[in-house]
Amino acid sequence: MENIDTGSGIVSSGECLTFTLGKEEYGIDILKVQEIRGYEAPTRIANAPPFIKGVINLRGVIVPIIDLRLKFNLGNPSYDQFTVVIILNIGKRVVGAVVDGVSDVIQISPENLRPAPEFGSILDTQYILGLGTIDERMIIVVDIEKLMTSQEMALVEDIGA
């Protein structure tokens, strides 16, 4: 397996777990994924931003749960039998990300990954590693570690610091 370096980050193995948010398909580095669970309503935390749904107790570990649809301003989420939580190992923390559904694990080669387009200040693309194309599918590859260690999330210490 080879690393994919897009200039702003690396997908360690070239393998991505793909998931859906609305009609769009996203991918994250498979090596960051600990497990995939069905959605269960988390315990709310007072004064948390709307995208932080709360926390769950996962085998004795308190795990913050982030709704990526809310984080990416993709409308109001609906929680059904397809909604899942991707449990991630980011830095020294475990974090859960709520998504509409998980698709599969794919291999994205460097020649199939294009840099994210620049939208100026209209759209924040700092968490997007690039756009992957496989057959007719367009996959937005997200730097999940950079997203979860961002200042506004304040969930995980920045391991680069």
Secondary structure, 3 states (H helix, E strand, C coil): CCCEECCCCEECCCEEEEEEECCEEEEEEHHHEEEEEECCCCECCCCCCCCEEEEEEECCEEEEEEEHHHHCCCCCCCCCCCCEEEEEEECCEEEEEEECEEEEEEECCHHHEECCCCCCCCCCCCCEEEEEEECCEEEEEECHHHHHCCCCCCCCCCCCC
